[in-house]
């Protein structure tokens, strides 16, 4: 099925459907980035969070680095960078309505490293807001560059001495745009 699909177009991301497929393949990465960011936040003993790394469900790695506000305030900001190498969470990403699938592997580069910025209010059981903005390089059945521009809003919860994102309360809204102009509107809850 993939070979017939790829014969119909070149392997560059060029349509709204392909932008959607590329965004769907990154949903797990959004959630993993938030989890690694909070892990770094809870482990920080200075303004720089300890580097956090996690594997993709299928392949590759995600690395989160950055800084968190220090002090005793119940309000903190995190400024994080997300790096992906050979990363994939989904083996077969749906493409279109005819049961076609594609395999996509994601990476990042220094041209536009994705930035994950979070504002935590009322720690440990308050709220979070933030953004994830940056470019992801696609390889595999779809190639090219996908730009995410998304915003988060959700709730925090205490877990012993740690602060975590409360599951199923974080809305994620924004766009995934490829260089050829394909756009997918993201609207999900994590």
C-alpha positions as CSV (number, residue, x, y, z in Angstrom):
1,X,0.0,0.0,0.0
2,X,2.8,2.5,0.9
3,X,4.6,1.8,-2.4
4,X,1.5,2.6,-4.4
5,X,0.9,5.8,-2.4
6,X,4.5,7.0,-2.8
7,X,4.4,6.4,-6.5
8,X,1.6,9.1,-6.7
9,X,3.7,11.9,-5.2
10,X,7.3,12.7,-4.3
11,X,8.4,12.0,-0.8
12,X,8.3,15.6,0.4
13,X,5.5,16.8,2.7
14,X,3.3,18.8,0.3
15,X,-0.3,18.5,1.4
16,X,-2.7,19.1,4.3
17,X,-3.1,15.4,4.6
18,X,0.6,14.8,4.9
19,X,0.9,17.7,7.4
20,X,-1.8,15.9,9.4
21,X,0.1,12.6,9.3
22,X,3.3,14.2,10.4
23,X,1.6,15.9,13.3
24,X,-0.2,12.7,14.4
25,X,3.2,11.0,14.5
26,X,4.4,13.6,17.0
27,X,1.5,13.4,19.5
28,X,3.5,11.0,21.7
29,X,6.5,13.3,21.5
30,X,4.5,16.2,22.9
31,X,3.4,14.2,25.9
32,X,6.9,12.8,26.4
33,X,8.5,16.3,26.2
34,X,6.1,17.5,28.9
35,X,6.9,14.5,31.1
36,X,10.7,14.9,30.7
37,X,10.4,18.6,31.3
38,X,8.5,18.0,34.6
39,X,11.1,15.3,35.5
40,X,13.9,17.9,35.0
41,X,11.9,20.5,37.0
42,X,11.5,18.2,40.0
43,X,15.2,17.2,39.8
44,X,16.6,20.7,39.4
45,X,18.9,22.0,42.2
46,X,20.0,25.1,40.2
47,X,18.6,27.1,37.3
48,X,19.7,24.5,34.8
49,X,17.6,21.4,34.8
50,X,19.5,18.1,34.6
51,X,19.5,16.8,31.0
52,X,16.6,14.3,30.6
53,X,16.4,11.7,27.9
54,X,13.8,9.2,26.9
55,X,13.4,6.7,24.1
56,X,10.7,6.8,21.4
57,X,8.2,4.0,21.5
58,X,9.5,2.7,18.2
59,X,13.0,4.2,17.8
60,X,15.3,7.0,18.6
61,X,15.7,9.4,21.6
62,X,14.4,12.7,22.9
63,X,16.6,14.9,25.0
64,X,15.3,17.8,27.0
65,X,17.6,20.6,28.4
66,X,17.0,24.0,29.7
67,X,16.3,26.2,32.7
68,X,13.8,26.7,35.5
69,X,13.2,29.7,37.7
70,X,14.7,29.3,41.2
71,X,13.4,30.4,44.6
72,X,10.5,29.7,46.8
73,X,7.7,31.2,44.7
74,X,4.7,29.0,43.9
75,X,5.0,30.4,40.3
76,X,7.8,29.2,38.1
77,X,8.8,29.3,34.4
78,X,10.6,26.7,32.4
79,X,12.5,27.4,29.2
80,X,13.4,24.1,27.6
81,X,14.9,22.8,24.3
82,X,13.7,19.6,22.7
83,X,16.2,17.5,20.6
84,X,15.1,14.4,18.6
85,X,17.4,11.8,17.0
86,X,15.9,9.1,14.8
87,X,12.7,9.4,16.9
88,X,9.4,7.6,16.3
89,X,6.5,6.7,18.6
90,X,4.2,5.2,15.9
91,X,5.3,2.6,13.3
92,X,2.4,3.1,10.9
93,X,0.9,6.6,10.8
94,X,-2.5,7.0,9.1
95,X,-2.5,9.0,5.9
96,X,-5.8,10.0,4.5
97,X,-9.1,8.1,4.5
98,X,-8.2,5.0,2.5
99,X,-6.3,3.1,5.2
100,X,-3.0,4.1,3.8
101,X,-0.1,4.5,6.3
102,X,3.3,6.0,6.3
103,X,6.4,5.5,8.4
104,X,8.0,8.7,9.7
105,X,11.2,9.3,11.7
106,X,11.8,12.6,13.3
107,X,14.9,14.6,14.1
108,X,15.7,18.2,15.0
109,X,18.6,20.4,14.0
110,X,20.1,23.7,15.1
111,X,18.2,25.8,12.4
112,X,15.1,26.0,14.6
113,X,15.3,23.8,17.6
114,X,11.9,23.3,19.2
115,X,11.4,25.4,22.3
116,X,9.1,24.2,25.1
117,X,8.2,27.1,27.4
118,X,6.0,26.5,30.4
119,X,4.5,28.7,33.1
120,X,3.5,26.9,36.3
121,X,1.2,28.8,38.6
122,X,0.1,27.8,42.2
123,X,2.6,24.9,42.5
124,X,2.0,22.1,43.4
125,X,-1.7,21.9,42.6
126,X,-2.3,25.0,40.3
127,X,-2.2,25.4,36.6
128,X,0.2,25.2,33.7
129,X,0.3,27.2,30.4
130,X,2.9,27.1,27.7
131,X,4.0,26.7,24.1
132,X,5.9,24.3,21.9
133,X,7.3,26.1,18.8
134,X,9.9,24.8,16.4
135,X,10.8,22.7,13.4
136,X,11.0,18.9,13.1
137,X,12.9,17.2,10.2
138,X,11.0,14.3,8.7
139,X,12.6,11.2,7.1
140,X,11.1,7.9,5.9
141,X,8.0,7.8,3.7
142,X,7.5,11.6,4.2
143,X,10.4,14.0,4.1
144,X,10.8,17.6,4.7
145,X,10.3,20.0,7.6
146,X,7.3,20.4,9.8
147,X,6.8,23.5,12.0
148,X,4.7,23.1,15.2
149,X,3.2,26.1,16.9
150,X,1.1,24.9,19.7
151,X,-0.1,26.1,23.1
152,X,-0.9,24.2,26.3
153,X,-3.2,24.8,29.2
154,X,-3.9,22.4,32.1
155,X,-3.7,21.5,35.7
156,X,-0.9,20.5,38.1
157,X,-1.0,17.9,40.8
158,X,1.3,17.1,43.7
159,X,3.0,13.7,43.9
160,X,4.9,13.5,47.2
161,X,7.6,16.2,46.9
162,X,7.2,16.4,43.1
163,X,4.9,18.5,41.0
164,X,3.4,16.7,38.0
165,X,1.0,17.5,35.1
166,X,-2.4,16.1,35.9
167,X,-3.3,13.6,33.3
168,X,-6.3,14.2,30.9
169,X,-6.4,18.0,31.8
170,X,-4.0,19.5,29.3
171,X,-5.4,21.0,26.2
172,X,-3.1,21.2,23.2
173,X,-4.1,23.6,20.4
174,X,-2.2,25.1,17.4
175,X,-0.9,24.2,14.0
176,X,1.5,21.9,12.2
177,X,2.7,23.5,8.9
178,X,5.0,22.1,6.3
179,X,7.3,24.1,4.1
180,X,5.0,23.5,1.0
181,X,2.0,25.2,2.8
182,X,0.1,22.2,4.1
183,X,-1.5,22.9,7.5
184,X,-3.1,20.7,10.1
185,X,-5.0,22.2,13.1
186,X,-4.1,20.4,16.3
187,X,-6.7,20.1,19.1
188,X,-6.3,17.4,21.6
189,X,-6.2,16.7,25.3
190,X,-3.4,14.9,27.1
